[in-house]
Amino acid sequence: MTIEPFVKKRAIFTAAVMMPALLLAQYFGYDSVMVTGAIAGITGGLSVILFPDPHRQP
């Protein structure tokens, strides 16, 4: 079983966005479930738009 290239790109993008965002949120005192959920949702949506699954192209 191999990992598809777009999945690797999505994981790297998500880690690159989530880690600094969560560290900054904790540093400034906004470390809550709502902030984490919002950042994760936005990042997940962006990763799907930026790195689509080539097998599901219309």
N, C-alpha and C positions, 0 to 999 in steps of 0.2 A: 504494500500500500504506500503510495507516494502522496505527498502533500502538493496540491496544485499551486502554481506560482501566484495566482491571485489571492489565495488564502494566506500565503506568506506575506504578501504585500499588505493585506488588510491587518494582519497581526502586528506588523512593524509599525504601520501608521497608527493603529490604536494605541500601542504602547508609547509611541513618540508623542502623542497628544495627551493621553490620559495621565501619564506619570508627572510631567511638569504641572499640568492643570490641578491635579489632586494635591501635589506638594504645595503649590501656591495657595490653594484653598485652605489647607490645613495651617499654613503659616499665617494667613490673614484672619483665621478664626471662622471660616465658613465651611468647616468640615462637617457636613450633614448628609443624610441619606438623599435628600432632595437634590442637593448640588451634585453628588456623585451620580445619581440616576440621570439627571439632565445632561451632564457631560458625557456619560456613557451612551445615552440615546442619540445625541447629536453626532458623536464620533462614529457610532455604528452605522448610522444613516449615511454619513459622508463617505465612509469606507466602501459601502455598497455602491454608491454612485461613482466614486473615483475608480474602483477596481471591480467591475462587474464580472459575473460568471460567464465565460465565453460560451458555455454549453446552453445558456438560457437567452441567447440573443434573439430578438424578434425577427 
